[in-house]
Amino acid sequence: EETLMCRLHQIDLLLRKLVGAVGRVDKKNCKKANDARKRIVKQMKQDNSSFEVLKSNNEVVALDFACDVTGLKNVRVWEDFGDDSVALSIQDSFRDFISKNS
């Protein structure tokens, strides 16, 4: 249980950083970004399979968030976003988070 809560906390911290990244490049999408963060955290809390939360990959979480904010669906790799400035900012912020929390 403690490990699960620690993992959820780490995911929430990552998502909060990504919300900030969206706000820096596109203020009008701040609410959309925060709503995406809340949806992902709620989904993970409600997921009965705590194992799935524990093994969830930070990059998959970040890509899911980026899809929500940009409106693009089924994106599997960052390159699929092209030169979308919001997605690029999210990607940069994700990489910064990983480099500081690895």
Wavefront OBJ file of the C-alpha trace (Angstrom):
o trace
v 0.000 0.000 0.000
v 2.814 2.418 0.890
v 4.640 1.662 -2.365
v 1.433 2.246 -4.319
v 0.869 5.633 -2.649
v 4.504 6.587 -3.287
v 4.088 5.702 -6.984
v 0.845 7.670 -7.246
v 2.565 10.634 -5.601
v 5.442 10.430 -8.104
v 2.985 10.328 -11.020
v 1.089 13.321 -9.610
v 4.339 15.293 -9.250
v 5.230 14.484 -12.865
v 1.793 15.562 -14.076
v 1.932 18.815 -12.096
v 5.253 19.597 -13.772
v 3.678 18.911 -17.161
v 0.708 21.185 -16.351
v 3.244 23.942 -15.643
v 4.934 23.278 -18.981
v 1.620 23.725 -20.797
v 0.953 26.967 -18.936
v 4.284 28.414 -19.995
v 3.581 27.984 -23.720
v -0.205 28.115 -23.963
v -2.069 29.778 -21.081
v -5.481 29.073 -22.595
v -4.912 25.332 -22.168
v -4.058 25.441 -18.433
v -7.496 24.235 -17.348
v -7.477 21.484 -19.964
v -4.022 20.389 -18.750
v -5.059 20.370 -15.101
v -8.222 18.434 -15.957
v -6.060 15.867 -17.789
v -3.854 15.559 -14.685
v -6.892 15.005 -12.474
v -8.349 12.422 -14.865
v -5.147 10.397 -14.986
v -4.632 10.455 -11.204
v -8.292 9.559 -10.578
v -8.098 6.731 -13.100
v -5.004 5.335 -11.400
v -6.565 5.611 -7.936
v -9.714 3.834 -9.103
v -7.807 1.129 -10.948
v -8.319 -2.004 -8.897
v -5.053 -3.381 -10.154
v -2.439 -1.632 -8.028
v 0.163 -3.698 -9.894
v -0.735 -1.821 -13.075
v -0.127 1.510 -11.336
v 3.192 0.326 -9.925
v 4.477 -0.844 -13.279
v 3.076 2.119 -15.217
v 5.770 3.778 -17.232
v 6.322 7.510 -16.671
v 6.640 8.061 -20.401
v 3.308 6.361 -21.092
v 1.723 8.621 -18.456
v 3.310 11.716 -20.067
v 2.202 10.661 -23.560
v -1.349 10.067 -22.301
v -1.326 13.538 -20.756
v 0.022 15.101 -23.970
v -2.681 13.374 -26.031
v -5.372 14.746 -23.727
v -4.044 18.289 -23.914
v -3.331 18.387 -27.659
v -6.373 16.399 -28.705
v -4.281 13.912 -30.667
v -5.138 10.246 -30.131
v -3.192 7.006 -30.204
v 0.215 8.667 -30.098
v 2.870 6.131 -29.138
v 6.051 8.170 -29.560
v 6.909 11.855 -29.125
v 7.797 12.259 -32.806
v 4.141 11.678 -33.723
v 3.305 15.119 -32.292
v 5.434 16.786 -34.959
v 6.315 20.395 -34.146
v 3.320 21.018 -31.826
v 4.715 23.584 -29.352
v 2.597 22.312 -26.439
v 3.693 18.710 -26.993
v 7.339 19.789 -27.327
v 7.106 21.687 -24.045
v 5.526 18.669 -22.347
v 8.268 16.424 -23.714
v 11.027 18.769 -22.512
v 9.459 18.991 -19.078
v 9.056 15.203 -18.940
v 12.732 14.683 -19.800
v 13.756 17.242 -17.191
v 11.641 15.462 -14.554
v 13.167 12.084 -15.430
v 16.727 13.423 -15.351
v 16.173 14.913 -11.882
v 14.249 11.954 -10.443
v 16.194 8.967 -11.701
l 1 2 3 4 5 6 7 8 9 10 11 12 13 14 15 16 17 18 19 20 21 22 23 24 25 26 27 28 29 30 31 32 33 34 35 36 37 38 39 40 41 42 43 44 45 46 47 48 49 50 51 52 53 54 55 56 57 58 59 60 61 62 63 64 65 66 67 68 69 70 71 72 73 74 75 76 77 78 79 80 81 82 83 84 85 86 87 88 89 90 91 92 93 94 95 96 97 98 99 100 101 102
